Structure formats: C-alpha cells, structure tokens
Amino acid sequence: MKKCGRKESATGRRAGLLILAAATLLLSLGQAGCAKKTKVPVADAGPMRIVILPFSVPEDDPELRWAAMAAPVLLARAGMHYPDFVVIPLWESMPTAIASAGAARSFNDESAAAAANWLGAKWAVMGAITRRKGSAYSLVVDFIPAKSSDVPYR
C-alpha cells in the first residue's frame, strides 16, 4: 500500500506542475502587452532650422579663403533638397557669425552654439579646410547642437 500512495503523490505532483505550467503559459500569452502589436504613432517635429557658418582656413592661403566662402553656399543649396531642414539664409547668419567669430575669424563649439541660439536654430554647421601635402585638401564639417544636452558630431 505504501507503494501505491507514493505513485499517486508523484503523479499528483506531476499533474499539479503541468497545470501550473499551463496556467503560467496562458497568463503570459494573455497579457495585453504581449498579444497586442500596434505601432506607436510618430510625432511630427516639423522642419528643423540650421545655420551654416563660414569655414575656417589658414590665413596664408588666399585660395582657401574663397573655398571657405563657397562651402556654406554649397551646403545651403544642398539643404534646399530636404524639406525637413530650413537653412537660415546667409545674409541673416553672416552678421551674427562675424560678431561670434571675433578677431580670430574662427569658431569653436561654444561660439557656434551661441550663434545657433541667437538665430533660433537647432544646429550650427561649421567646418575647416586645410591643405595637406602636395595638392590634397582636408575638409572637416562639424554639426554643433544649440542645446548642450545634445551630442555634436563630425
């Protein structure tokens, strides 16, 4: 008789564990977060204002000075192809850029962010053109956020 009691309790435990596993499975599948697959609507942020600042170049190279003035014009023309960007016109940004750059005629992250804030832009685009060995050139473009909480990128 003891053997029968042990078998019944073992099969009873197995049945209880099986019922518990089935109930857990049904509860986990019945949760609203697991079964419902809907997409969250994307909020429209509207167009983003950016300001393009003049590029910095070495003072001893007059050819690069012309390239430094042409680069913002080309970036502004390229920005017209993207409706999500509103490029602040150069005639609006140049007086502020000249005041921010000062006598050094170059920008750092803080002065670029200050110019973007002054013009109501979310991003400032600045860059540098340098001559390398031979006839090679180096162009670096930096995207500086107006808010210090955002991350700049190059």
C-alpha positions as CSV (number, residue, x, y, z in Angstrom):
1,M,0.0,0.0,0.0
2,K,2.8,2.3,0.6
3,K,4.0,1.9,-3.0
4,C,0.5,2.9,-4.3
5,G,0.5,6.0,-2.2
6,R,3.9,7.1,-3.4
7,K,2.9,6.7,-7.0
8,E,-0.3,8.7,-6.6
9,S,1.5,11.5,-4.9
10,A,4.2,11.6,-7.6
11,T,1.7,11.6,-10.4
12,G,-0.3,14.2,-8.5
13,R,2.7,16.4,-8.2
14,R,3.4,16.0,-11.9
15,A,-0.2,16.8,-12.8
16,G,0.0,19.9,-10.5
17,L,3.2,21.1,-12.0
18,L,1.7,20.5,-15.5
19,I,-1.4,22.5,-14.6
20,L,0.8,25.3,-13.1
21,A,3.0,25.4,-16.2
22,A,-0.1,25.6,-18.5
23,A,-1.6,28.3,-16.4
24,T,1.6,30.4,-16.5
25,L,1.8,30.0,-20.2
26,L,-1.8,31.1,-20.7
27,L,-1.4,34.0,-18.4
28,S,1.8,35.2,-20.2
29,L,0.2,34.9,-23.6
30,G,-3.0,36.6,-22.4
31,Q,-1.2,39.8,-21.3
32,A,-2.2,42.9,-23.3
33,G,1.4,43.9,-23.9
34,C,2.4,40.6,-25.5
35,A,-0.5,40.0,-27.7
36,K,-1.2,43.5,-28.9
37,K,1.2,44.6,-31.7
38,T,0.3,48.1,-32.6
39,K,2.7,50.8,-33.9
40,V,3.1,53.9,-31.9
41,P,2.3,57.0,-34.0
42,V,5.3,59.1,-34.8
43,A,5.0,62.7,-33.7
44,D,5.7,65.3,-36.4
45,A,8.5,67.5,-35.2
46,G,8.2,69.9,-38.1
47,P,11.1,71.4,-40.0
48,M,14.5,71.8,-38.3
49,R,16.3,75.2,-38.5
50,I,20.0,75.0,-39.1
51,V,22.6,77.8,-39.5
52,I,25.7,77.3,-41.7
53,L,28.7,79.2,-40.5
54,P,31.7,80.2,-42.6
55,F,34.5,77.6,-42.6
56,S,37.9,78.4,-41.0
57,V,41.0,78.3,-43.2
58,P,44.7,79.1,-42.7
59,E,45.3,82.9,-43.1
60,D,48.2,82.5,-45.5
61,D,46.2,80.7,-48.3
62,P,44.0,83.1,-50.3
63,E,42.6,80.2,-52.5
64,L,41.2,78.5,-49.4
65,R,39.5,81.7,-48.3
66,W,37.4,81.6,-51.4
67,A,36.7,78.0,-50.7
68,A,35.7,78.8,-47.2
69,M,33.0,81.2,-48.5
70,A,31.9,78.8,-51.2
71,A,31.4,75.9,-48.8
72,P,28.4,77.4,-46.9
73,V,26.8,78.4,-50.2
74,L,27.1,74.8,-51.5
75,L,25.8,73.4,-48.2
76,A,22.8,75.8,-48.3
77,R,22.0,74.7,-51.9
78,A,22.2,71.1,-50.8
79,G,19.9,71.7,-47.9
80,M,17.2,73.0,-50.2
81,H,16.6,69.5,-51.4
82,Y,15.5,68.3,-47.9
83,P,12.1,69.7,-46.8
84,D,12.8,68.8,-43.2
85,F,15.6,71.3,-43.0
86,V,15.2,75.1,-43.0
87,V,18.5,76.6,-43.8
88,I,18.8,80.1,-42.4
89,P,19.8,82.4,-45.3
90,L,23.4,83.5,-45.3
91,W,22.5,87.2,-45.2
92,E,20.8,86.6,-41.9
93,S,23.6,84.5,-40.4
94,M,26.7,86.4,-41.5
95,P,26.3,89.4,-39.2
96,T,25.9,87.1,-36.2
97,A,28.7,84.9,-37.4
98,I,31.1,87.8,-37.7
99,A,30.1,89.0,-34.2
100,S,30.6,85.5,-32.8
101,A,33.9,84.7,-34.5
102,G,35.5,87.9,-33.4
103,A,39.0,88.9,-34.5
104,A,40.2,85.3,-34.7
105,R,37.7,84.7,-37.5
106,S,37.3,81.1,-36.4
107,F,34.6,79.2,-34.4
108,N,34.7,76.8,-31.5
109,D,31.8,74.7,-30.2
110,E,30.6,77.4,-27.7
111,S,30.6,80.3,-30.3
112,A,28.8,78.1,-32.9
113,A,26.2,77.1,-30.3
114,A,25.8,80.7,-29.3
115,A,25.3,81.7,-32.9
116,A,22.7,79.0,-33.4
117,N,20.8,80.1,-30.2
118,W,20.9,83.7,-31.3
119,L,19.3,82.8,-34.7
120,G,16.8,80.3,-33.3
121,A,18.4,77.3,-35.0
122,K,18.7,73.8,-33.5
123,W,22.0,73.1,-35.2
124,A,25.0,75.0,-36.3
125,V,27.2,73.7,-39.1
126,M,30.9,74.8,-39.1
127,G,34.0,73.4,-40.7
128,A,37.6,73.7,-41.6
129,I,39.5,73.4,-44.8
130,T,43.3,72.7,-44.7
131,R,45.9,71.9,-47.3
132,R,47.7,68.6,-46.9
133,K,51.0,67.5,-48.5
134,G,51.1,68.2,-52.2
135,S,47.8,69.2,-53.8
136,A,45.5,67.3,-51.3
137,Y,43.0,69.1,-49.1
138,S,41.2,68.2,-45.9
139,L,37.6,69.2,-45.3
140,V,36.1,68.7,-41.8
141,V,32.4,69.5,-41.2
142,D,31.1,69.7,-37.6
143,F,27.4,69.7,-36.6
144,I,27.1,71.5,-33.3
145,P,23.8,71.5,-31.4
146,A,22.3,74.6,-29.9
147,K,21.5,72.7,-26.7
148,S,24.3,71.4,-24.5
149,S,22.3,68.3,-23.8
150,D,22.6,67.1,-27.4
151,V,25.7,65.4,-28.8
152,P,27.7,67.1,-31.6
153,Y,29.0,65.0,-34.4
154,R,31.6,65.3,-37.2
